[in-house]
Amino acid sequence: MDAASIRKLNAALILDVLRGKGLVSRAELARLTGLTKPTISMQVAGMIERGVVVEDGAGAPDARGGKPPVLLRFNQDWGCLAAAEINSASVRVWLADLNGRTFDDEASPVTPELGAGHILDVLLASLRQVLKRSGQGQKLCSIAIAAPGRVDPATGTVLEAGNVFHWRNVDVKKRVEDNFGVPVAVDNDVNFAALGEMHSGLAAGVENFILIRHGTGIGAGLVIGGRLYQGSHFAAGEIGHLILDRMTMAPEVLTRGLLETAVGSDRVREKVLAAWSGQAGVPTPEPGADLAAELAALLRHGDESASLVLDEVASQMSIAVADMAAMLDPELIVLAGDLFALIAGRIRELVGRVIPWPMRIELSALGADAALMGAMGSARGLARDLIYESSRETARLPALR
């Protein structure tokens, strides 16, 4: 290994300790990292010069009563990170410090029928807006984007996103990198949601788990042996294509997938509207409103048709969960999506009858923020090299100069 690589590894080791421990003296850094005091001194001096590390107060003197040591801390404000999520209703953007703590956000409506160009324009505008508002334009280190459909994370290309998007081979990564001049990561939204749960949610410390997300699309993020599994065609977890009965293979079903065609949230909404009985005092469901709240309101008024709709969703999703449990034997299945709050008990009951080994089925602790939290974790990883060895000059935004 050459000298430059060794210096980079040493810098990474020092900064990882500082980020994890908070305030640390130079002597304690040497003890915790195993590096020599001269190496610590040289590395820390360079980090302080660049502003990545700052001196912050004094610690307690040692037992001999010597001079109190100067304490060091990682400067989380040296740069910033951006995470974004594209869904069928909006583009959401978070801006965070280098520890991933969010300090600004933006949500902008989109119209998927206008195509990928429209949505990417909204994404770029939202990123610019939040950076301008926060005054962080020259500090941006990296961006991570949770996108719909099958995504090749190596190229940042959405290979295919059906349903309401109808995207094919959309190069999201290049478009964003060309505009902001920083590293960009792009992956499937459900994969990022799984990573969010793994790092900050119910799946922390769990080696094998599945996150199943229900919305207009239905998908799963698979973590096996502590690593995200994406499959040969980046299609692992595309459970909307599961075949659960002998339903006629109509063209739409073949394209969208049987499960999604039957119980995707847009289809459930159509069934809710059709089921509305017009009873006195029963609110008329409105497009764009909270689907789970609509169903709950109808159920409270004793609407039998709404109950039948929910029974169908519970039945179809229970079979899908049981099939995934039988195939992969996870320790935990996380259910993400508002509708699951109404049917989680029924899913547990059915799966418990057909799966004879123990397994937890839980509602997501992160809710609608799971994908953004996973994307922010990815943005932190992307920024590592820049933090370890680069000057801030390399992180300036060409679009904002």
C-alpha positions in Angstrom: 0.0 0.0 0.0 1.4 3.4 -1.0 1.9 6.3 1.4 -1.2 8.2 0.1 -3.4 5.3 0.8 -2.0 4.8 4.3 -2.6 8.5 5.0 -6.2 8.2 3.8 -6.9 5.1 6.0 -5.4 6.9 9.0 -7.6 9.9 8.4 -10.6 7.7 8.1 -9.8 6.0 11.3 -9.3 9.3 13.2 -12.5 10.9 11.8 -14.6 7.8 12.5 -13.5 7.9 16.2 -14.2 11.6 16.4 -17.6 11.2 14.8 -18.5 8.4 17.1 -17.0 9.7 20.4 -17.6 13.4 20.2 -15.0 15.3 22.2 -11.6 13.5 22.3 -8.1 14.5 23.2 -5.1 13.8 20.9 -3.7 11.3 23.5 -7.1 9.5 23.6 -7.2 9.5 19.8 -3.8 7.7 19.8 -5.0 5.2 22.3 -8.3 4.5 20.5 -6.9 4.3 17.0 -3.6 2.6 17.8 -1.8 5.2 15.7 1.4 6.9 16.9 1.3 10.3 18.6 3.3 11.9 15.7 0.9 10.5 13.2 -2.1 11.8 15.2 -0.4 15.2 15.5 0.3 15.5 11.8 -3.2 14.3 10.7 -5.1 16.5 13.2 -3.1 19.6 12.2 -4.1 19.1 8.6 -7.8 18.5 9.5 -7.9 21.6 11.7 -6.3 23.7 8.9 -9.1 22.5 6.5 -11.8 23.0 9.1 -12.9 19.4 9.2 -11.9 19.2 12.9 -12.0 22.0 15.5 -10.6 22.4 19.0 -13.4 22.7 21.5 -12.5 23.3 25.1 -10.2 21.4 27.6 -10.6 18.0 29.2 -9.8 17.0 32.8 -6.0 16.9 33.7 -4.4 13.6 34.1 -3.7 12.0 37.5 -0.3 13.8 37.7 -2.1 17.1 37.6 -0.6 18.2 34.3 -2.0 20.7 31.8 -5.6 19.9 30.8 -5.7 18.3 27.3 -7.3 20.2 24.4 -10.4 18.4 23.2 -11.1 17.9 19.5 -14.4 17.3 17.7 -15.6 16.6 14.2 -17.0 19.7 12.6 -20.3 18.5 11.2 -20.9 21.9 9.7 -17.9 21.8 7.4 -20.2 20.6 4.7 -23.8 19.4 4.1 -25.6 16.5 2.5 -28.8 16.3 0.5 -31.3 13.4 0.2 -34.3 13.3 -2.1 -37.3 11.0 -2.7 -39.3 10.9 -5.9 -42.9 9.5 -5.5 -46.1 9.7 -7.5 -47.3 12.9 -5.7 -44.2 14.9 -4.9 -40.4 15.3 -4.7 -39.2 15.6 -1.1 -35.7 17.0 -0.3 -33.8 17.0 3.0 -30.7 19.0 3.8 -28.5 17.8 6.7 -25.2 18.4 8.3 -22.4 15.8 7.9 -23.7 13.7 10.8 -27.0 13.4 8.9 -29.0 15.7 11.2 -31.7 17.4 9.0 -31.9 21.2 9.2 -34.1 22.1 6.2 -36.5 20.4 3.9 -38.7 21.0 0.8 -41.7 19.2 -0.7 -42.8 20.0 -4.3 -45.8 18.5 -6.1 -45.2 16.6 -9.3 -47.4 15.4 -12.2 -46.0 12.0 -13.3 -48.0 12.1 -16.5 -45.7 14.9 -17.7 -42.8 12.6 -17.9 -39.3 12.1 -16.4 -38.1 15.5 -17.6 -40.7 17.3 -15.6 -40.0 15.4 -12.4 -36.2 15.9 -12.7 -36.7 19.6 -13.3 -38.8 19.7 -10.1 -36.0 17.8 -8.3 -33.3 20.1 -9.4 -35.4 23.2 -8.6 -36.2 21.8 -5.1 -32.5 21.1 -4.4 -31.5 24.6 -5.5 -34.3 26.1 -3.4 -33.3 24.4 -0.2 -29.6 25.1 -0.7 -30.3 28.8 -1.5 -32.6 29.2 1.5 -30.1 27.7 3.9 -27.1 29.4 2.4 -25.3 26.1 2.1 -24.7 26.1 -1.7 -20.9 26.1 -1.4 -20.9 23.4 1.2 -22.7 20.6 -0.6 -20.7 17.3 -0.5 -23.1 14.7 -1.9 -26.7 13.9 -2.9 -28.6 10.6 -2.7 -31.9 10.1 -4.5 -34.6 7.4 -3.8 -36.2 6.8 -7.1 -39.1 4.6 -8.3 -38.7 1.3 -10.2 -35.8 -0.9 -11.1 -32.6 1.1 -10.6 -29.0 0.3 -11.5 -27.2 1.9 -8.6 -23.8 1.7 -10.4 -24.9 4.0 -13.1 -27.7 5.8 -11.3 -30.2 4.9 -14.1 -33.8 4.1 -13.6 -34.1 1.1 -15.9 -37.8 0.8 -15.7 -40.5 2.4 -13.6 -44.0 1.4 -14.7 -47.2 2.2 -12.9 -47.8 6.0 -13.1 -44.3 6.9 -14.2 -43.6 4.9 -17.4 -39.9 5.6 -17.3 -37.3 3.6 -19.2 -33.5 4.2 -19.0 -33.7 7.6 -17.3 -30.2 8.7 -16.3 -31.0 10.5 -13.0 -27.4 10.4 -11.7 -25.9 12.2 -14.7 -28.5 14.9 -14.8 -28.0 15.8 -11.1 -24.2 15.5 -11.2 -24.1 17.7 -14.3 -26.0 20.4 -12.4 -24.4 20.2 -9.0 -20.9 18.9 -9.5 -20.9 16.5 -6.5 -21.1 12.7 -6.2 -24.7 11.4 -6.5 -26.2 8.1 -5.5 -29.4 6.8 -6.9 -31.3 3.6 -5.8 -34.8 2.2 -5.6 -36.9 3.9 -3.0 -37.9 0.7 -1.2 -34.2 -0.4 -1.0 -33.4 2.9 0.6 -36.3 2.5 3.0 -34.9 -0.9 4.1 -31.5 0.7 4.7 -33.2 3.4 6.7 -34.9 0.8 8.9 -31.6 -1.1 9.2 -29.6 2.0 10.4 -32.3 3.9 12.3 -35.4 1.8 12.8 -36.7 -1.5 13.9 -34.2 -3.5 11.9 -31.1 -2.1 13.7 -28.9 -5.1 14.4 -31.0 -7.5 12.4 -29.1 -9.6 9.9 -32.0 -10.9 7.8 -35.2 -8.9 7.3 -37.6 -7.7 4.7 -39.3 -4.4 4.4 -42.6 -4.4 2.4 -43.9 -1.1 1.3 -47.5 -0.5 0.2 -48.5 2.5 -1.9 -49.4 3.1 -5.5 -46.6 0.6 -6.1 -45.9 -2.4 -3.9 -42.3 -3.5 -3.3 -39.9 -5.1 -0.9 -36.4 -4.3 0.2 -34.4 -7.5 1.1 -31.5 -7.5 3.6 -29.7 -10.8 3.8 -26.7 -11.3 6.0 -26.7 -7.6 6.8 -26.4 -6.6 3.2 -29.0 -5.3 0.7 -29.8 -7.9 -1.9 -30.8 -6.5 -5.3 -30.8 -9.4 -7.7 -29.3 -10.0 -11.2 -31.6 -7.4 -12.8 -32.0 -5.1 -9.8 -35.5 -6.6 -9.5 -35.2 -8.4 -6.2 -38.3 -7.4 -4.1 -40.5 -6.5 -7.1 -43.3 -8.4 -5.4 -46.0 -6.5 -7.3 -45.4 -9.2 -9.9 -46.2 -12.1 -7.5 -49.0 -14.3 -8.8 -51.4 -15.1 -6.0 -54.4 -16.6 -7.8 -55.7 -17.6 -11.2 -56.7 -14.1 -12.3 -56.8 -13.7 -16.0 -53.5 -12.4 -17.3 -54.8 -9.2 -18.9 -52.2 -7.0 -20.6 -52.2 -4.5 -17.7 -51.6 -7.3 -15.2 -48.7 -8.6 -17.3 -47.1 -5.1 -17.4 -47.8 -3.8 -13.9 -48.0 -7.1 -11.9 -50.9 -9.0 -10.5 -50.5 -7.9 -6.8 -50.1 -4.2 -7.7 -53.0 -4.3 -10.1 -55.2 -5.9 -7.5 -54.3 -3.9 -4.3 -52.0 -1.0 -5.2 -53.2 2.1 -3.3 -54.7 3.7 -6.5 -56.8 0.5 -7.1 -57.8 0.4 -3.5 -58.9 4.0 -3.7 -61.0 3.2 -6.8 -62.7 0.4 -4.8 -63.3 2.7 -1.9 -65.0 5.2 -4.1 -67.1 2.5 -5.7 -67.9 1.1 -2.2 -69.1 4.3 -0.8 -72.7 3.7 0.1 -73.8 7.3 0.4 -75.1 6.8 3.9 -76.0 9.9 5.8 -73.0 11.3 7.7 -70.5 9.2 5.8 -67.8 11.5 4.3 -67.3 11.2 0.5 -63.7 10.0 -0.1 -61.7 12.6 -2.1 -58.8 11.9 -4.4 -55.5 12.8 -2.8 -56.8 12.4 0.8 -55.4 9.9 3.3 -56.5 6.4 2.0 -56.2 4.7 5.4 -58.2 7.5 7.0 -60.9 7.2 4.3 -61.2 3.4 4.9 -61.2 3.9 8.7 -64.0 6.5 8.4 -66.1 4.2 6.3 -65.5 1.3 8.7 -66.6 3.4 11.6 -69.9 4.0 9.9 -70.4 0.3 9.3 -69.9 0.4 5.6 -69.9 -3.3 4.6 -68.5 -2.7 1.1 -65.5 -0.9 2.6 -65.0 -3.8 4.9 -65.0 -6.2 1.9 -62.4 -4.0 0.2 -60.1 -4.1 3.2 -60.6 -7.9 3.5 -59.3 -8.3 0.0 -56.3 -6.1 0.7 -55.6 -8.0 3.9 -55.9 -11.4 2.2 -53.7 -10.5 -0.8 -51.0 -8.9 1.3 -51.1 -11.7 3.9 -50.4 -14.2 1.2 -47.5 -12.1 -0.2 -46.0 -11.7 3.3 -46.3 -15.5 4.0 -44.7 -16.4 0.6 -41.8 -14.0 1.3 -41.4 -15.5 4.8 -41.3 -19.0 3.4 -38.8 -18.1 0.7 -36.3 -16.1 2.8 -36.9 -17.1 6.4 -36.2 -13.6 7.8 -36.1 -12.7 11.5 -38.2 -9.6 10.9 -40.7 -8.3 8.3 -41.3 -4.5 8.5 -44.6 -3.2 7.0 -44.4 0.3 5.6 -47.4 2.2 4.4 -50.5 3.7 6.2 -52.9 1.0 5.1 -50.9 -1.6 7.0 -52.1 -0.1 10.3 -55.6 -1.4 9.5 -54.5 -4.9 8.5 -51.3 -5.7 10.4 -53.2 -7.9 12.9 -54.8 -10.0 10.2 -51.4 -10.4 8.4 -49.8 -11.6 11.6 -52.7 -14.0 12.2 -52.6 -15.6 8.7 -48.8 -15.8 8.6 -48.7 -17.3 12.0 -51.0 -20.1 10.8 -49.0 -21.1 7.8 -45.4 -20.4 9.0 -44.5 -22.7 11.8 -41.3 -21.0 13.0 -41.1 -17.7 15.0 -40.9 -14.4 13.1 -41.6 -10.8 14.0 -44.0 -8.7 11.8 -43.9 -5.1 12.8 -45.2 -1.7 11.5 -42.4 0.6 10.4 -41.1 2.9 13.1 -39.9 5.5 10.4 -43.1 5.7 8.4 -43.0 7.9 5.3 -39.5 9.1 6.1 -37.8 5.7 5.8 -36.5 6.1 2.2 -35.2 9.6 2.9 -33.4 8.4 6.0 -31.8 5.5 4.0 -30.8 8.0 1.3 -29.2 10.3 3.8 -27.1 7.4 5.1 -26.0 6.8 1.5 -25.1 10.5 1.1 -23.0 10.3 4.2 -21.1 7.4 2.8 -20.5 9.2 -0.5 -19.1 12.2 1.3 -16.5 10.2 3.2 -13.6 10.6 0.7 -14.3 14.3 0.3 -14.3 14.8 4.1 -11.2 12.7 4.6 -8.8 14.2 2.1 -10.3 17.0 0.0 -10.6 20.8 0.4 -14.0 22.5 0.4 -13.1 23.9 -3.0 -14.0 20.7 -4.7 -17.5 20.7 -3.3 -18.7 24.0 -4.8 -21.8 23.9 -6.8 -21.3 25.0 -10.5 -25.0 25.7 -10.8 -25.0 28.1 -7.8 -21.9 30.1 -8.5 
